[in-house]
Amino acid sequence: MIEQRAETAFSILMAGFVVILVLTNIIGVKLFLAFPEWLPNGFFGEPITLTTGILTYPITFLVTDIVCEVYGRRRANLMVFTGFVMSLLSLVLIQIALAVPGSPVWPSGNPNYATVEAMQQAYDSVFTLPGILIFASMTAYLIAQLMDVRLFHFWKRVTHGRHLWLRNNGSTMISQLVDTVVVNSIFLSFGLGLPWDIVAKIIVAAYVFKLVFAAIDTPFIYLGVALLRRYIGADAVEEAAEEAL
């Protein structure tokens, strides 16, 4: 019974992780202004534009740390690699959906678009992802998530299983720094050709956002771990903790 509950909970966590990751790739094509007028003049020198993927992506690190704490490194790495493969699969399916021709009756249900060409253009603008962005995001994701798992267990060994807040924040803040630098350096500098001074400002702004989220999610990892342990049972949790160390 305990083993069945553990597997059920892990399946739900993995499904949630994959869904959030895939949605991050889809919604991330929208850009928004972050840290705008309310900051003092000269803080960043100008309003900073960030991708909306930054609103959901940090949640994946919270889920990864919960799995690390309860199930151990091997399950966490399995979830990371599964997310990577499912993300690539979703991108392939999106490309197929973009390639199939639109029907002439498609615009009939939307008065904002008069022709199928206009509908297709609107569809393409939402789902078309630049190749350099895909490469940057997937590379940064895999490096950062695997680093997060490794660092989490490093801090767990150092603290002898105490101070969950330390390994949660310590692993996330370092891995998110790597993720932010890698994805923005590849996409903004090499992909879009932006000058490095602007890229550096965007990296700092994105990382500040992720630091704030990492601090905010601390009570949620305690809550998630507590609920998961209660659902699974103490024996299974202790066995997973031994494997994690």
C-alpha positions in Angstrom: 0.0 0.0 0.0 2.8 2.4 0.9 4.7 1.6 -2.3 1.6 2.1 -4.4 1.0 5.5 -2.8 4.6 6.5 -3.4 4.4 5.5 -7.1 1.1 7.3 -7.5 2.4 10.5 -5.9 5.6 10.4 -8.0 3.5 9.9 -11.2 1.4 13.0 -10.4 4.5 15.1 -9.6 6.2 14.0 -12.9 3.1 14.7 -14.9 2.8 18.2 -13.3 6.5 18.8 -13.9 6.3 17.9 -17.6 3.1 19.9 -18.1 4.6 23.1 -16.6 7.8 22.6 -18.6 6.0 22.1 -21.9 3.7 25.1 -21.2 6.8 27.2 -20.4 8.2 26.5 -23.9 4.8 27.5 -25.5 3.9 30.6 -23.5 7.5 31.8 -23.4 7.2 33.4 -26.9 5.5 36.4 -25.3 7.7 39.2 -24.0 6.7 41.6 -21.2 8.1 44.6 -19.5 9.6 43.8 -16.1 10.8 46.3 -13.4 9.4 49.3 -15.3 8.5 52.8 -14.1 8.3 52.2 -10.3 12.1 51.5 -10.0 14.5 54.5 -9.4 16.0 56.0 -12.5 19.2 54.4 -13.5 18.6 51.1 -11.7 18.7 49.3 -15.0 18.9 52.4 -17.2 15.8 51.4 -19.1 12.8 49.0 -18.8 13.8 45.4 -19.1 12.0 42.9 -21.3 11.6 39.3 -20.2 9.9 36.2 -21.5 6.7 35.1 -19.9 8.3 31.7 -19.5 10.0 33.1 -16.4 6.6 33.1 -14.7 6.3 29.3 -14.8 9.8 27.9 -15.2 10.9 28.4 -11.5 8.0 26.1 -10.5 9.9 23.2 -12.1 12.8 23.7 -9.7 10.4 23.6 -6.7 9.0 20.3 -8.0 12.5 18.9 -8.6 13.5 19.8 -5.0 10.5 18.1 -3.5 11.2 14.9 -5.5 14.9 15.2 -4.4 14.0 15.4 -0.8 11.5 12.5 -0.7 12.5 10.2 -3.5 16.2 10.8 -3.9 18.6 11.7 -6.8 17.7 8.9 -9.2 14.0 9.7 -9.3 14.8 13.4 -9.7 17.1 12.8 -12.6 14.6 10.5 -14.2 12.0 13.3 -14.0 14.5 15.8 -15.5 15.3 13.6 -18.4 11.7 12.7 -19.0 10.8 16.4 -19.1 13.6 17.0 -21.6 12.4 14.2 -23.9 8.7 15.3 -23.6 9.6 18.9 -24.4 11.4 17.8 -27.6 8.4 15.6 -28.5 6.0 18.5 -28.0 8.1 20.7 -30.2 8.0 18.1 -33.0 4.2 17.9 -32.7 3.9 21.7 -32.8 5.9 21.7 -36.0 3.6 19.2 -37.5 0.6 21.2 -36.5 2.2 24.3 -38.1 2.9 22.5 -41.3 -0.6 21.1 -42.1 -2.7 23.4 -44.3 -5.6 25.3 -42.7 -9.2 24.7 -43.8 -11.1 27.5 -45.6 -13.9 27.2 -42.9 -11.3 27.9 -40.2 -11.9 31.7 -40.0 -15.7 31.4 -39.9 -15.7 31.0 -36.2 -13.6 34.0 -35.5 -14.8 37.4 -36.9 -11.3 38.9 -36.2 -9.8 37.1 -39.2 -11.3 37.2 -42.7 -9.1 34.7 -44.4 -7.5 31.4 -43.6 -4.1 33.0 -44.4 -4.7 35.6 -41.6 -5.7 32.8 -39.2 -2.6 30.8 -40.2 -0.4 33.8 -39.6 -1.9 34.4 -36.2 -1.4 30.8 -35.4 2.2 30.8 -36.5 3.0 33.9 -34.5 2.0 32.1 -31.3 3.5 28.7 -31.9 6.5 29.3 -34.1 9.7 29.0 -31.9 13.0 30.2 -33.2 15.6 27.4 -33.5 18.2 29.3 -31.5 15.6 29.8 -28.7 14.8 26.1 -28.6 18.5 25.2 -28.5 19.2 27.8 -25.8 16.3 26.9 -23.5 16.8 23.1 -23.8 20.5 23.4 -23.2 20.1 25.6 -20.2 17.2 23.5 -18.8 19.2 20.3 -18.9 22.4 21.8 -17.4 20.5 23.7 -14.7 18.1 21.0 -13.6 20.9 18.3 -13.3 23.0 20.8 -11.4 20.1 21.6 -9.1 19.7 17.9 -8.2 23.4 17.4 -7.6 23.7 20.6 -5.5 20.6 19.7 -3.5 22.1 16.4 -2.4 25.5 18.0 -1.8 23.9 20.4 0.7 21.9 17.5 2.2 25.1 15.6 2.9 26.8 18.7 4.3 23.9 19.4 6.7 23.3 15.7 7.5 19.7 16.0 6.3 18.9 19.2 8.3 18.0 22.7 7.1 15.7 22.0 4.1 15.5 25.7 3.4 19.3 25.8 2.9 19.5 23.1 0.3 16.3 24.3 -1.4 17.5 27.9 -1.8 21.2 27.0 -2.2 20.7 24.6 -5.0 18.0 26.6 -6.8 19.8 30.0 -6.7 23.1 28.6 -8.1 21.4 26.4 -10.8 19.1 29.3 -11.8 22.1 31.6 -12.2 23.6 29.1 -14.6 20.3 28.7 -16.4 19.8 32.5 -16.8 23.3 33.1 -18.0 23.3 30.2 -20.5 19.9 30.8 -22.1 20.2 34.6 -22.4 23.8 34.5 -23.6 22.9 32.1 -26.4 19.6 33.5 -27.4 20.0 37.3 -26.9 23.6 37.7 -27.9 24.3 35.0 -30.4 20.7 34.6 -31.7 19.4 38.1 -31.7 22.7 39.9 -31.8 22.0 42.2 -28.9 25.1 44.0 -27.4 26.5 42.5 -24.2 25.6 45.5 -22.0 21.9 45.0 -22.7 22.2 41.2 -22.4 23.9 41.7 -19.0 21.0 43.9 -17.8 18.5 41.4 -18.9 20.4 38.6 -17.1 20.5 40.6 -13.9 16.8 41.4 -14.1 15.8 37.8 -14.8 18.0 36.5 -12.0 16.6 39.0 -9.5 13.1 37.7 -10.4 14.2 34.1 -9.9 15.9 34.9 -6.6 12.7 36.4 -5.3 10.7 33.4 -6.5 13.3 31.0 -4.8 12.8 32.8 -1.5 9.0 32.8 -1.9 8.8 29.1 -2.6 10.6 28.1 0.6 7.4 27.6 2.7 5.9 25.7 -0.3 8.6 23.1 -0.3 8.1 22.5 3.4 4.4 22.2 2.8 4.9 19.9 -0.3 7.3 17.6 1.5 5.1 17.4 4.6 2.0 16.5 2.6 3.9 14.0 0.5 5.4 12.3 3.6 2.0 12.1 5.3 0.4 10.6 2.1 3.1 8.1 1.5 4.0 7.1 5.0 7.0 7.4 7.3 8.7 4.1 6.3 8.8 4.8 2.6 10.1 8.3 3.3 13.0 7.1 5.5 13.9 4.5 2.8 14.0 7.2 0.1 16.0 9.5 2.4 18.7 6.9 2.9 18.9 6.4 -0.9 19.2 10.2 -1.4 22.2 10.5 0.9 
